[in-house]
Amino acid sequence: MTNITAYIILIVAVVLGTASNGFAKGAQGFTLLVPSILTAVTIVGCMYTLSLVMKTIPVGITYASFAGLCIIATTIVGMYKFNQMPDFYTIVGLVLIIAGVLIVNLLGKAN
């Protein structure tokens, strides 16, 4: 698998991870059946796609990228779907997370 393909699959993992976070909120502590099932299915899909990415991209870089991008995407979903607006310090933290993901992927080296 090429690095480009791995990063495309990583984006799929981020989408699935973000979806699972949204479904988990809607599942209300796994008391609602459909959102609970959707949470489980998207988490399994997310972990599967991450395992594919880790065949090509080192585990640390994969997970740092996944976690950072998932945090950003989940925050955006929270703003849109749940009307949860971040404050100034949260936005600063998110900018630092984006910077960290960029540094890890563009400048970092892991063998």
Biopython code that builds the backbone (N, CA, C, O; Angstrom):
import numpy as np
from Bio.PDB.StructureBuilder import StructureBuilder

atoms = [
    (1, "MET", "N", (0.855, -1.173, 0.000)),
    (1, "MET", "CA", (0.000, 0.000, 0.000)),
    (1, "MET", "C", (0.902, 1.238, 0.000)),
    (1, "MET", "O", (1.910, 1.271, 0.707)),
    (2, "THR", "N", (0.551, 2.232, -0.774)),
    (2, "THR", "CA", (1.334, 3.465, -0.811)),
    (2, "THR", "C", (0.963, 4.364, 0.362)),
    (2, "THR", "O", (-0.071, 4.175, 1.003)),
    (3, "ASN", "N", (1.817, 5.342, 0.631)),
    (3, "ASN", "CA", (1.520, 6.306, 1.702)),
    (3, "ASN", "C", (0.239, 7.081, 1.408)),
    (3, "ASN", "O", (-0.541, 7.356, 2.320)),
    (4, "ILE", "N", (0.020, 7.431, 0.150)),
    (4, "ILE", "CA", (-1.202, 8.183, -0.218)),
    (4, "ILE", "C", (-2.438, 7.343, 0.119)),
    (4, "ILE", "O", (-3.390, 7.840, 0.721)),
    (5, "THR", "N", (-2.412, 6.083, -0.271)),
    (5, "THR", "CA", (-3.536, 5.194, 0.040)),
    (5, "THR", "C", (-3.719, 5.078, 1.549)),
    (5, "THR", "O", (-4.848, 5.115, 2.039)),
    (6, "ALA", "N", (-2.635, 4.938, 2.281)),
    (6, "ALA", "CA", (-2.717, 4.826, 3.740)),
    (6, "ALA", "C", (-3.346, 6.075, 4.348)),
    (6, "ALA", "O", (-4.167, 5.973, 5.259)),
    (7, "TYR", "N", (-2.970, 7.244, 3.858)),
    (7, "TYR", "CA", (-3.555, 8.478, 4.403)),
    (7, "TYR", "C", (-5.029, 8.620, 4.020)),
    (7, "TYR", "O", (-5.814, 9.176, 4.788)),
    (8, "ILE", "N", (-5.406, 8.128, 2.853)),
    (8, "ILE", "CA", (-6.829, 8.145, 2.482)),
    (8, "ILE", "C", (-7.610, 7.231, 3.423)),
    (8, "ILE", "O", (-8.690, 7.592, 3.891)),
    (9, "ILE", "N", (-7.060, 6.046, 3.699)),
    (9, "ILE", "CA", (-7.719, 5.128, 4.633)),
    (9, "ILE", "C", (-7.742, 5.730, 6.042)),
    (9, "ILE", "O", (-8.696, 5.518, 6.789)),
    (10, "LEU", "N", (-6.703, 6.475, 6.404)),
    (10, "LEU", "CA", (-6.685, 7.157, 7.705)),
    (10, "LEU", "C", (-7.838, 8.152, 7.803)),
    (10, "LEU", "O", (-8.470, 8.272, 8.853)),
    (11, "ILE", "N", (-8.110, 8.858, 6.723)),
    (11, "ILE", "CA", (-9.248, 9.803, 6.716)),
    (11, "ILE", "C", (-10.556, 9.036, 6.912)),
    (11, "ILE", "O", (-11.448, 9.502, 7.621)),
    (12, "VAL", "N", (-10.674, 7.863, 6.287)),
    (12, "VAL", "CA", (-11.865, 7.029, 6.498)),
    (12, "VAL", "C", (-11.975, 6.646, 7.975)),
    (12, "VAL", "O", (-13.065, 6.671, 8.546)),
    (13, "ALA", "N", (-10.847, 6.294, 8.591)),
    (13, "ALA", "CA", (-10.848, 5.956, 10.019)),
    (13, "ALA", "C", (-11.295, 7.143, 10.862)),
    (13, "ALA", "O", (-12.040, 6.972, 11.827)),
    (14, "VAL", "N", (-10.849, 8.336, 10.507)),
    (14, "VAL", "CA", (-11.254, 9.547, 11.237)),
    (14, "VAL", "C", (-12.757, 9.771, 11.092)),
    (14, "VAL", "O", (-13.435, 10.103, 12.064)),
    (15, "VAL", "N", (-13.273, 9.590, 9.884)),
    (15, "VAL", "CA", (-14.717, 9.757, 9.669)),
    (15, "VAL", "C", (-15.487, 8.739, 10.511)),
    (15, "VAL", "O", (-16.469, 9.086, 11.166)),
    (16, "LEU", "N", (-15.042, 7.492, 10.491)),
    (16, "LEU", "CA", (-15.719, 6.456, 11.288)),
    (16, "LEU", "C", (-15.590, 6.728, 12.789)),
    (16, "LEU", "O", (-16.551, 6.543, 13.536)),
    (17, "GLY", "N", (-14.412, 7.164, 13.232)),
    (17, "GLY", "CA", (-14.216, 7.481, 14.640)),
    (17, "GLY", "C", (-15.080, 8.653, 15.090)),
    (17, "GLY", "O", (-15.653, 8.642, 16.179)),
    (18, "THR", "N", (-15.160, 9.648, 14.240)),
    (18, "THR", "CA", (-15.990, 10.818, 14.551)),
    (18, "THR", "C", (-17.463, 10.430, 14.578)),
    (18, "THR", "O", (-18.212, 10.876, 15.448)),
    (19, "ALA", "N", (-17.877, 9.602, 13.627)),
    (19, "ALA", "CA", (-19.269, 9.131, 13.608)),
    (19, "ALA", "C", (-19.576, 8.340, 14.875)),
    (19, "ALA", "O", (-20.642, 8.497, 15.470)),
    (20, "SER", "N", (-18.633, 7.487, 15.285)),
    (20, "SER", "CA", (-18.879, 6.689, 16.494)),
    (20, "SER", "C", (-19.028, 7.587, 17.718)),
    (20, "SER", "O", (-19.837, 7.303, 18.602)),
    (21, "ASN", "N", (-18.253, 8.669, 17.775)),
    (21, "ASN", "CA", (-18.391, 9.609, 18.896)),
    (21, "ASN", "C", (-19.765, 10.264, 18.899)),
    (21, "ASN", "O", (-20.389, 10.401, 19.952)),
    (22, "GLY", "N", (-20.233, 10.665, 17.733)),
    (22, "GLY", "CA", (-21.566, 11.274, 17.637)),
    (22, "GLY", "C", (-22.667, 10.288, 17.998)),
    (22, "GLY", "O", (-23.610, 10.626, 18.714)),
    (23, "PHE", "N", (-22.532, 9.052, 17.488)),
    (23, "PHE", "CA", (-23.533, 8.035, 17.816)),
    (23, "PHE", "C", (-23.513, 7.696, 19.300)),
    (23, "PHE", "O", (-24.563, 7.454, 19.895)),
    (24, "ALA", "N", (-22.308, 7.677, 19.910)),
    (24, "ALA", "CA", (-22.209, 7.369, 21.339)),
    (24, "ALA", "C", (-22.954, 8.411, 22.167)),
    (24, "ALA", "O", (-23.629, 8.075, 23.140)),
    (25, "LYS", "N", (-22.827, 9.674, 21.774)),
    (25, "LYS", "CA", (-23.563, 10.733, 22.494)),
    (25, "LYS", "C", (-25.068, 10.497, 22.355)),
    (25, "LYS", "O", (-25.822, 10.625, 23.319)),
    (26, "GLY", "N", (-25.487, 10.153, 21.139)),
    (26, "GLY", "CA", (-26.905, 9.906, 20.894)),
    (26, "GLY", "C", (-27.428, 8.634, 21.536)),
    (26, "GLY", "O", (-28.635, 8.493, 21.734)),
    (27, "ALA", "N", (-26.535, 7.703, 21.864)),
    (27, "ALA", "CA", (-26.950, 6.434, 22.470)),
    (27, "ALA", "C", (-27.355, 6.594, 23.932)),
    (27, "ALA", "O", (-27.950, 5.690, 24.519)),
    (28, "GLN", "N", (-27.033, 7.733, 24.511)),
    (28, "GLN", "CA", (-27.394, 8.051, 25.902)),
    (28, "GLN", "C", (-27.012, 6.922, 26.855)),
    (28, "GLN", "O", (-27.851, 6.308, 27.515)),
    (29, "GLY", "N", (-25.688, 6.678, 26.890)),
    (29, "GLY", "CA", (-25.191, 5.638, 27.798)),
    (29, "GLY", "C", (-25.576, 4.237, 27.348)),
    (29, "GLY", "O", (-25.765, 3.342, 28.172)),
    (30, "PHE", "N", (-25.691, 4.053, 26.048)),
    (30, "PHE", "CA", (-26.073, 2.762, 25.451)),
    (30, "PHE", "C", (-27.443, 2.291, 25.931)),
    (30, "PHE", "O", (-27.667, 1.094, 26.111)),
    (31, "THR", "N", (-28.351, 3.233, 26.135)),
    (31, "THR", "CA", (-29.716, 2.881, 26.514)),
    (31, "THR", "C", (-30.657, 2.876, 25.310)),
    (31, "THR", "O", (-31.785, 2.394, 25.414)),
    (32, "LEU", "N", (-30.209, 3.406, 24.170)),
    (32, "LEU", "CA", (-31.016, 3.411, 22.952)),
    (32, "LEU", "C", (-30.393, 2.441, 21.944)),
    (32, "LEU", "O", (-29.198, 2.518, 21.659)),
    (33, "LEU", "N", (-31.198, 1.542, 21.413)),
    (33, "LEU", "CA", (-30.688, 0.432, 20.607)),
    (33, "LEU", "C", (-29.994, 0.867, 19.320)),
    (33, "LEU", "O", (-28.842, 0.493, 19.099)),
    (34, "VAL", "N", (-30.655, 1.643, 18.466)),
    (34, "VAL", "CA", (-30.090, 1.963, 17.151)),
    (34, "VAL", "C", (-28.792, 2.769, 17.266)),
    (34, "VAL", "O", (-27.801, 2.400, 16.636)),
    (35, "PRO", "N", (-28.762, 3.851, 18.045)),
    (35, "PRO", "CA", (-27.480, 4.555, 18.165)),
    (35, "PRO", "C", (-26.385, 3.690, 18.789)),
    (35, "PRO", "O", (-25.210, 3.849, 18.459)),
    (36, "SER", "N", (-26.759, 2.775, 19.688)),
    (36, "SER", "CA", (-25.774, 1.883, 20.301)),
    (36, "SER", "C", (-25.181, 0.939, 19.258)),
    (36, "SER", "O", (-23.970, 0.719, 19.238)),
    (37, "ILE", "N", (-26.017, 0.389, 18.401)),
    (37, "ILE", "CA", (-25.542, -0.494, 17.329)),
    (37, "ILE", "C", (-24.665, 0.281, 16.353)),
    (37, "ILE", "O", (-23.611, -0.204, 15.942)),
    (38, "LEU", "N", (-25.097, 1.483, 15.982)),
    (38, "LEU", "CA", (-24.299, 2.313, 15.076)),
    (38, "LEU", "C", (-22.941, 2.668, 15.695)),
    (38, "LEU", "O", (-21.929, 2.718, 14.997)),
    (39, "THR", "N", (-22.929, 2.907, 16.986)),
    (39, "THR", "CA", (-21.664, 3.177, 17.678)),
    (39, "THR", "C", (-20.734, 1.979, 17.559)),
    (39, "THR", "O", (-19.564, 2.128, 17.204)),
    (40, "ALA", "N", (-21.248, 0.797, 17.854)),
    (40, "ALA", "CA", (-20.429, -0.422, 17.812)),
    (40, "ALA", "C", (-19.907, -0.688, 16.400)),
    (40, "ALA", "O", (-18.731, -1.007, 16.228)),
    (41, "VAL", "N", (-20.761, -0.562, 15.398)),
    (41, "VAL", "CA", (-20.362, -0.836, 14.019)),
    (41, "VAL", "C", (-19.293, 0.152, 13.552)),
    (41, "VAL", "O", (-18.313, -0.249, 12.923)),
    (42, "THR", "N", (-19.472, 1.431, 13.853)),
    (42, "THR", "CA", (-18.497, 2.422, 13.405)),
    (42, "THR", "C", (-17.172, 2.296, 14.156)),
    (42, "THR", "O", (-16.115, 2.557, 13.582)),
    (43, "ILE", "N", (-17.211, 1.906, 15.418)),
    (43, "ILE", "CA", (-15.960, 1.696, 16.161)),
    (43, "ILE", "C", (-15.181, 0.523, 15.568)),
    (43, "ILE", "O", (-13.967, 0.609, 15.381)),
    (44, "VAL", "N", (-15.874, -0.560, 15.277)),
    (44, "VAL", "CA", (-15.201, -1.722, 14.683)),
    (44, "VAL", "C", (-14.614, -1.337, 13.318)),
    (44, "VAL", "O", (-13.472, -1.685, 13.018)),
    (45, "GLY", "N", (-15.382, -0.626, 12.498)),
    (45, "GLY", "CA", (-14.872, -0.173, 11.202)),
    (45, "GLY", "C", (-13.677, 0.746, 11.349)),
    (45, "GLY", "O", (-12.723, 0.669, 10.574)),
    (46, "CYS", "N", (-13.732, 1.604, 12.333)),
    (46, "CYS", "CA", (-12.631, 2.532, 12.611)),
    (46, "CYS", "C", (-11.358, 1.773, 12.975)),
    (46, "CYS", "O", (-10.287, 2.054, 12.436)),
    (47, "MET", "N", (-11.476, 0.816, 13.886)),
    (47, "MET", "CA", (-10.300, 0.047, 14.305)),
    (47, "MET", "C", (-9.741, -0.792, 13.151)),
    (47, "MET", "O", (-8.527, -0.944, 13.020)),
    (48, "TYR", "N", (-10.628, -1.330, 12.320)),
    (48, "TYR", "CA", (-10.172, -2.101, 11.169)),
    (48, "TYR", "C", (-9.374, -1.216, 10.210)),
    (48, "TYR", "O", (-8.290, -1.595, 9.768)),
    (49, "THR", "N", (-9.909, -0.045, 9.892)),
    (49, "THR", "CA", (-9.192, 0.840, 8.970)),
    (49, "THR", "C", (-7.880, 1.321, 9.582)),
    (49, "THR", "O", (-6.886, 1.450, 8.867)),
    (50, "LEU", "N", (-7.853, 1.586, 10.872)),
    (50, "LEU", "CA", (-6.589, 1.961, 11.521)),
    (50, "LEU", "C", (-5.566, 0.839, 11.424)),
    (50, "LEU", "O", (-4.379, 1.095, 11.221)),
    (51, "SER", "N", (-6.017, -0.402, 11.567)),
    (51, "SER", "CA", (-5.082, -1.524, 11.464)),
    (51, "SER", "C", (-4.494, -1.627, 10.062)),
    (51, "SER", "O", (-3.341, -2.026, 9.905)),
    (52, "LEU", "N", (-5.264, -1.276, 9.050)),
    (52, "LEU", "CA", (-4.740, -1.267, 7.683)),
    (52, "LEU", "C", (-3.683, -0.177, 7.510)),
    (52, "LEU", "O", (-2.640, -0.399, 6.896)),
    (53, "VAL", "N", (-3.970, 1.001, 8.060)),
    (53, "VAL", "CA", (-3.036, 2.125, 7.946)),
    (53, "VAL", "C", (-1.707, 1.785, 8.616)),
    (53, "VAL", "O", (-0.641, 2.147, 8.117)),
    (54, "MET", "N", (-1.778, 1.085, 9.755)),
    (54, "MET", "CA", (-0.567, 0.771, 10.519)),
    (54, "MET", "C", (0.354, -0.223, 9.807)),
    (54, "MET", "O", (1.483, -0.435, 10.249)),
    (55, "LYS", "N", (-0.109, -0.835, 8.712)),
    (55, "LYS", "CA", (0.763, -1.672, 7.897)),
    (55, "LYS", "C", (1.791, -0.820, 7.151)),
    (55, "LYS", "O", (2.867, -1.302, 6.798)),
    (56, "THR", "N", (1.451, 0.452, 6.913)),
    (56, "THR", "CA", (2.304, 1.335, 6.117)),
    (56, "THR", "C", (2.907, 2.471, 6.931)),
    (56, "THR", "O", (4.094, 2.772, 6.798)),
    (57, "ILE", "N", (2.093, 3.101, 7.773)),
    (57, "ILE", "CA", (2.534, 4.261, 8.553)),
    (57, "ILE", "C", (2.816, 3.781, 9.980)),
    (57, "ILE", "O", (2.022, 3.021, 10.535)),
    (58, "PRO", "N", (3.924, 4.206, 10.583)),
    (58, "PRO", "CA", (4.234, 3.771, 11.956)),
    (58, "PRO", "C", (3.081, 4.047, 12.923)),
    (58, "PRO", "O", (2.341, 5.019, 12.776)),
    (59, "VAL", "N", (2.951, 3.166, 13.911)),
    (59, "VAL", "CA", (1.822, 3.221, 14.834)),
    (59, "VAL", "C", (1.711, 4.575, 15.551)),
    (59, "VAL", "O", (0.610, 5.104, 15.700)),
    (60, "GLY", "N", (2.827, 5.129, 15.988)),
    (60, "GLY", "CA", (2.786, 6.412, 16.702)),
    (60, "GLY", "C", (2.264, 7.542, 15.837)),
    (60, "GLY", "O", (1.449, 8.351, 16.280)),
    (61, "ILE", "N", (2.733, 7.592, 14.613)),
    (61, "ILE", "CA", (2.284, 8.642, 13.685)),
    (61, "ILE", "C", (0.821, 8.411, 13.314)),
    (61, "ILE", "O", (0.036, 9.356, 13.239)),
    (62, "THR", "N", (0.460, 7.145, 13.082)),
    (62, "THR", "CA", (-0.940, 6.835, 12.745)),
    (62, "THR", "C", (-1.868, 7.287, 13.861)),
    (62, "THR", "O", (-2.849, 7.987, 13.612)),
    (63, "TYR", "N", (-1.561, 6.890, 15.087)),
    (63, "TYR", "CA", (-2.485, 7.188, 16.171)),
    (63, "TYR", "C", (-2.482, 8.665, 16.544)),
    (63, "TYR", "O", (-3.530, 9.219, 16.875)),
    (64, "ALA", "N", (-1.319, 9.308, 16.494)),
    (64, "ALA", "CA", (-1.280, 10.748, 16.778)),
    (64, "ALA", "C", (-2.120, 11.506, 15.753)),
    (64, "ALA", "O", (-2.874, 12.414, 16.103)),
    (65, "SER", "N", (-1.982, 11.126, 14.499)),
    (65, "SER", "CA", (-2.756, 11.783, 13.442)),
    (65, "SER", "C", (-4.242, 11.501, 13.607)),
    (65, "SER", "O", (-5.069, 12.409, 13.519)),
    (66, "PHE", "N", (-4.572, 10.237, 13.847)),
    (66, "PHE", "CA", (-5.969, 9.847, 14.028)),
    (66, "PHE", "C", (-6.597, 10.595, 15.208)),
    (66, "PHE", "O", (-7.675, 11.174, 15.080)),
    (67, "ALA", "N", (-5.924, 10.576, 16.339)),
    (67, "ALA", "CA", (-6.480, 11.197, 17.548)),
    (67, "ALA", "C", (-6.671, 12.698, 17.359)),
    (67, "ALA", "O", (-7.724, 13.246, 17.687)),
    (68, "GLY", "N", (-5.645, 13.353, 16.827)),
    (68, "GLY", "CA", (-5.747, 14.798, 16.624)),
    (68, "GLY", "C", (-6.865, 15.169, 15.668)),
    (68, "GLY", "O", (-7.661, 16.066, 15.946)),
    (69, "LEU", "N", (-6.922, 14.471, 14.534)),
    (69, "LEU", "CA", (-7.959, 14.782, 13.547)),
    (69, "LEU", "C", (-9.345, 14.430, 14.066)),
    (69, "LEU", "O", (-10.315, 15.129, 13.771)),
    (70, "CYS", "N", (-9.445, 13.355, 14.834)),
    (70, "CYS", "CA", (-10.739, 12.974, 15.415)),
    (70, "CYS", "C", (-11.216, 14.021, 16.431)),
    (70, "CYS", "O", (-12.404, 14.336, 16.495)),
    (71, "ILE", "N", (-10.294, 14.547, 17.210)),
    (71, "ILE", "CA", (-10.658, 15.593, 18.181)),
    (71, "ILE", "C", (-11.219, 16.809, 17.452)),
    (71, "ILE", "O", (-12.256, 17.351, 17.835)),
    (72, "ILE", "N", (-10.525, 17.231, 16.402)),
    (72, "ILE", "CA", (-10.989, 18.391, 15.630)),
    (72, "ILE", "C", (-12.348, 18.100, 15.006)),
    (72, "ILE", "O", (-13.272, 18.905, 15.121)),
    (73, "ALA", "N", (-12.472, 16.949, 14.343)),
    (73, "ALA", "CA", (-13.725, 16.605, 13.664)),
    (73, "ALA", "C", (-14.877, 16.449, 14.656)),
    (73, "ALA", "O", (-15.995, 16.884, 14.379)),
    (74, "THR", "N", (-14.613, 15.833, 15.805)),
    (74, "THR", "CA", (-15.661, 15.646, 16.805)),
    (74, "THR", "C", (-16.095, 16.990, 17.386)),
    (74, "THR", "O", (-17.272, 17.184, 17.690)),
    (75, "THR", "N", (-15.161, 17.907, 17.539)),
    (75, "THR", "CA", (-15.522, 19.250, 18.008)),
    (75, "THR", "C", (-16.443, 19.935, 17.006)),
    (75, "THR", "O", (-17.419, 20.582, 17.385)),
    (76, "ILE", "N", (-16.123, 19.788, 15.727)),
    (76, "ILE", "CA", (-16.967, 20.391, 14.681)),
    (76, "ILE", "C", (-18.360, 19.757, 14.685)),
    (76, "ILE", "O", (-19.362, 20.461, 14.559)),
    (77, "VAL", "N", (-18.427, 18.431, 14.830)),
    (77, "VAL", "CA", (-19.723, 17.755, 14.922)),
    (77, "VAL", "C", (-20.486, 18.246, 16.149)),
    (77, "VAL", "O", (-21.691, 18.488, 16.076)),
    (78, "GLY", "N", (-19.792, 18.394, 17.272)),
    (78, "GLY", "CA", (-20.432, 18.901, 18.487)),
    (78, "GLY", "C", (-21.009, 20.295, 18.287)),
    (78, "GLY", "O", (-22.082, 20.613, 18.800)),
    (79, "MET", "N", (-20.287, 21.124, 17.536)),
    (79, "MET", "CA", (-20.783, 22.476, 17.257)),
    (79, "MET", "C", (-22.035, 22.416, 16.387)),
    (79, "MET", "O", (-23.023, 23.101, 16.653)),
    (80, "TYR", "N", (-21.980, 21.594, 15.352)),
    (80, "TYR", "CA", (-23.072, 21.532, 14.386)),
    (80, "TYR", "C", (-24.291, 20.775, 14.923)),
    (80, "TYR", "O", (-25.420, 21.261, 14.855)),
    (81, "LYS", "N", (-24.041, 19.582, 15.455)),
    (81, "LYS", "CA", (-25.143, 18.702, 15.837)),
    (81, "LYS", "C", (-25.682, 18.955, 17.237)),
    (81, "LYS", "O", (-26.883, 18.827, 17.473)),
    (82, "PHE", "N", (-24.790, 19.318, 18.175)),
    (82, "PHE", "CA", (-25.203, 19.445, 19.582)),
    (82, "PHE", "C", (-25.126, 20.877, 20.106)),
    (82, "PHE", "O", (-25.349, 21.122, 21.292)),
    (83, "ASN", "N", (-24.810, 21.826, 19.215)),
    (83, "ASN", "CA", (-24.728, 23.246, 19.569)),
    (83, "ASN", "C", (-23.776, 23.486, 20.744)),
    (83, "ASN", "O", (-24.072, 24.272, 21.644)),
    (84, "GLN", "N", (-22.624, 22.796, 20.721)),
    (84, "GLN", "CA", (-21.613, 22.923, 21.773)),
    (84, "GLN", "C", (-20.484, 23.813, 21.245)),
    (84, "GLN", "O", (-19.595, 23.342, 20.536)),
    (85, "MET", "N", (-20.525, 25.082, 21.588)),
    (85, "MET", "CA", (-19.562, 26.044, 21.073)),
    (85, "MET", "C", (-18.307, 26.107, 21.949)),
    (85, "MET", "O", (-18.404, 26.318, 23.158)),
    (86, "PRO", "N", (-17.133, 25.925, 21.342)),
    (86, "PRO", "CA", (-15.893, 25.990, 22.127)),
    (86, "PRO", "C", (-15.576, 27.423, 22.542)),
    (86, "PRO", "O", (-15.888, 28.372, 21.823)),
    (87, "ASP", "N", (-14.953, 27.571, 23.709)),
    (87, "ASP", "CA", (-14.525, 28.897, 24.150)),
    (87, "ASP", "C", (-13.129, 29.198, 23.588)),
    (87, "ASP", "O", (-12.558, 28.391, 22.855)),
    (88, "PHE", "N", (-12.598, 30.353, 23.938)),
    (88, "PHE", "CA", (-11.310, 30.809, 23.409)),
    (88, "PHE", "C", (-10.193, 29.805, 23.686)),
    (88, "PHE", "O", (-9.418, 29.476, 22.788)),
    (89, "TYR", "N", (-10.109, 29.322, 24.915)),
    (89, "TYR", "CA", (-9.022, 28.419, 25.282)),
    (89, "TYR", "C", (-9.140, 27.069, 24.571)),
    (89, "TYR", "O", (-8.135, 26.448, 24.225)),
    (90, "THR", "N", (-10.364, 26.634, 24.362)),
    (90, "THR", "CA", (-10.565, 25.400, 23.604)),
    (90, "THR", "C", (-10.085, 25.582, 22.167)),
    (90, "THR", "O", (-9.446, 24.691, 21.607)),
    (91, "ILE", "N", (-10.388, 26.715, 21.578)),
    (91, "ILE", "CA", (-9.950, 26.990, 20.203)),
    (91, "ILE", "C", (-8.424, 27.040, 20.137)),
    (91, "ILE", "O", (-7.830, 26.503, 19.202)),
    (92, "VAL", "N", (-7.789, 27.673, 21.112)),
    (92, "VAL", "CA", (-6.319, 27.714, 21.155)),
    (92, "VAL", "C", (-5.774, 26.286, 21.240)),
    (92, "VAL", "O", (-4.831, 25.940, 20.528)),
    (93, "GLY", "N", (-6.350, 25.475, 22.090)),
    (93, "GLY", "CA", (-5.921, 24.088, 22.217)),
    (93, "GLY", "C", (-6.092, 23.315, 20.921)),
    (93, "GLY", "O", (-5.223, 22.528, 20.547)),
    (94, "LEU", "N", (-7.202, 23.530, 20.237)),
    (94, "LEU", "CA", (-7.438, 22.855, 18.956)),
    (94, "LEU", "C", (-6.421, 23.283, 17.902)),
    (94, "LEU", "O", (-5.957, 22.462, 17.111)),
    (95, "VAL", "N", (-6.082, 24.555, 17.895)),
    (95, "VAL", "CA", (-5.050, 25.042, 16.962)),
    (95, "VAL", "C", (-3.711, 24.358, 17.262)),
    (95, "VAL", "O", (-2.985, 23.983, 16.342)),
    (96, "LEU", "N", (-3.390, 24.199, 18.543)),
    (96, "LEU", "CA", (-2.155, 23.512, 18.921)),
    (96, "LEU", "C", (-2.184, 22.035, 18.506)),
    (96, "LEU", "O", (-1.163, 21.482, 18.098)),
    (97, "ILE", "N", (-3.343, 21.410, 18.609)),
    (97, "ILE", "CA", (-3.476, 20.024, 18.155)),
    (97, "ILE", "C", (-3.225, 19.938, 16.652)),
    (97, "ILE", "O", (-2.502, 19.054, 16.193)),
    (98, "ILE", "N", (-3.820, 20.851, 15.885)),
    (98, "ILE", "CA", (-3.600, 20.875, 14.434)),
    (98, "ILE", "C", (-2.117, 21.056, 14.132)),
    (98, "ILE", "O", (-1.566, 20.377, 13.266)),
    (99, "ALA", "N", (-1.470, 21.980, 14.852)),
    (99, "ALA", "CA", (-0.036, 22.194, 14.656)),
    (99, "ALA", "C", (0.742, 20.917, 14.968)),
    (99, "ALA", "O", (1.672, 20.564, 14.242)),
    (100, "GLY", "N", (0.373, 20.237, 16.023)),
    (100, "GLY", "CA", (1.046, 18.997, 16.394)),
    (100, "GLY", "C", (0.895, 17.920, 15.330)),
    (100, "GLY", "O", (1.866, 17.243, 14.990)),
    (101, "VAL", "N", (-0.306, 17.757, 14.806)),
    (101, "VAL", "CA", (-0.534, 16.764, 13.748)),
    (101, "VAL", "C", (0.308, 17.100, 12.523)),
    (101, "VAL", "O", (0.902, 16.212, 11.912)),
    (102, "LEU", "N", (0.359, 18.371, 12.167)),
    (102, "LEU", "CA", (1.174, 18.782, 11.009)),
    (102, "LEU", "C", (2.662, 18.522, 11.246)),
    (102, "LEU", "O", (3.359, 18.026, 10.360)),
    (103, "ILE", "N", (3.140, 18.856, 12.434)),
    (103, "ILE", "CA", (4.557, 18.632, 12.751)),
    (103, "ILE", "C", (4.892, 17.145, 12.701)),
    (103, "ILE", "O", (5.905, 16.754, 12.120)),
    (104, "VAL", "N", (4.048, 16.320, 13.306)),
    (104, "VAL", "CA", (4.301, 14.882, 13.324)),
    (104, "VAL", "C", (4.352, 14.322, 11.894)),
    (104, "VAL", "O", (5.215, 13.502, 11.581)),
    (105, "ASN", "N", (3.442, 14.757, 11.040)),
    (105, "ASN", "CA", (3.351, 14.198, 9.695)),
    (105, "ASN", "C", (4.327, 14.802, 8.706)),
    (105, "ASN", "O", (4.807, 14.108, 7.810)),
    (106, "LEU", "N", (4.628, 16.082, 8.851)),
    (106, "LEU", "CA", (5.484, 16.743, 7.868)),
    (106, "LEU", "C", (6.951, 16.767, 8.255)),
    (106, "LEU", "O", (7.823, 16.748, 7.387)),
    (107, "LEU", "N", (7.230, 16.809, 9.551)),
    (107, "LEU", "CA", (8.626, 16.955, 9.997)),
    (107, "LEU", "C", (9.139, 15.757, 10.788)),
    (107, "LEU", "O", (10.343, 15.500, 10.815)),
    (108, "GLY", "N", (8.245, 15.032, 11.424)),
    (108, "GLY", "CA", (8.663, 13.921, 12.270)),
    (108, "GLY", "C", (9.098, 12.709, 11.472)),
    (108, "GLY", "O", (8.653, 12.489, 10.345)),
    (109, "LYS", "N", (9.973, 11.931, 12.076)),
    (109, "LYS", "CA", (10.430, 10.685, 11.460)),
    (109, "LYS", "C", (10.368, 9.593, 12.494)),
    (109, "LYS", "O", (10.889, 9.744, 13.600)),
    (110, "ALA", "N", (9.737, 8.500, 12.144)),
    (110, "ALA", "CA", (9.692, 7.328, 13.028)),
    (110, "ALA", "C", (10.039, 6.112, 12.186)),
    (110, "ALA", "O", (9.515, 5.941, 11.085)),
    (111, "ASN", "N", (10.904, 5.287, 12.695)),
    (111, "ASN", "CA", (11.299, 4.085, 11.957)),
    (111, "ASN", "C", (10.878, 2.842, 12.683)),
    (111, "ASN", "O", (11.128, 1.735, 12.208)),
]
sb = StructureBuilder()
sb.init_structure("model")
sb.init_model(0)
sb.init_chain("A")
sb.init_seg("    ")
for serial, (resi, resn, name, xyz) in enumerate(atoms, 1):
    if name == "N":
        sb.init_residue(resn, " ", resi, " ")
    sb.init_atom(name, np.array(xyz, "f"), 0.0, 1.0, " ", f" {name:<3s}", serial, name[0])
structure = sb.get_structure()
